[in-house]
Amino acid sequence: MEIKKETQLTTTENTEIVITNDNGLIKLENFADIKSRLTEALNKYTVELVDNDNIADAKAQRAELNKLEKAFANKRKDEQKRILAPFVEAEAQIKELEKIIKDLSMKIDNNIKAYESDERGVKYNEILAYYLTFNSPIALNTIWNEKWLNKTYKLYDIKTEIVGFIEASTRDLEYIETSVGNDDPALKMLVRETYIKHPDLIPAIDKAKAELAEQRLQIELAEKSGEVKDITITIRCNEPQWKALITYAQSLGIQIKKEV
């Protein structure tokens, strides 16, 4: 396939780029003329198919076009540098002023954040002190609401929410104590432990039942496989605690021998 190359335009040296500045409006005055002449010249480059016969010419044309593109890019950069040259010193001065302002702003910002951090710490301690007066077995971080530390969140509203939670959790714990697992101490204990970690009654009951069923299944499988072991441990407790431990162990099918 023949590659046509009737004329070449591989430099901008003979192409005058006229850039004007009219009250800040910068434009390429002879853009249409340059584009027209450039388009006409580039139309002379025709490569419809590259084969063994014209691969060398195709590569040569590609190199010429790349060189032309680079020439125009360099021309643009030179013009840009020339146009912006008067502004370089002013730009550096303005940036220096910006830095002075930003440094002061950052200093004030750090002081504000330090104050707000101290203020949030004081508020947190007030909330914690109030919560501890209820002697709840549920840790404060379990129900903590990060929004409580917001300045717009009033302490009165926070205390109201805490009282509401304490009342609800007290009812739930009483229900667990009186109505859950009365014939299954292990279930009662596990439900209480689960609820204390995640104070939501129904999910706590369901989760404890599932975990206890799995524990008992594993114990049963171990017994059938002969994996039961005698383990000696030392427990320091009072008599009521010992009785509770015995009851819990028996509910899991664990045999305990007391040696005084």
VENQUI-V598130 format. One line per field, one symbol per residue. psi: psi as a letter, one per 20 degrees, with the letter a starting at -180 (. if undefined). A space follows every 10 residues. Layout:
# VENQUI-V598130
psi->???
This chain:
# VENQUI-V598130
psi->ppopmhrqnj qjhjopoopq onliopqogk gggggghggg ghiiooohpp ahhjhghghg gggghhhggh ghghgghghg gghigiiggh ghgghggggg ggggghgggh hghgghgggh gggghggggg hhiilpipqh ihjpohihiq hioqhghghg hggggggghg gghhgghhip khjnhggggh gggghhhnmo gghggggggg ghhgghghgg hgghikjpqp ppqpporrgh hggggggggh hjkpppppo.
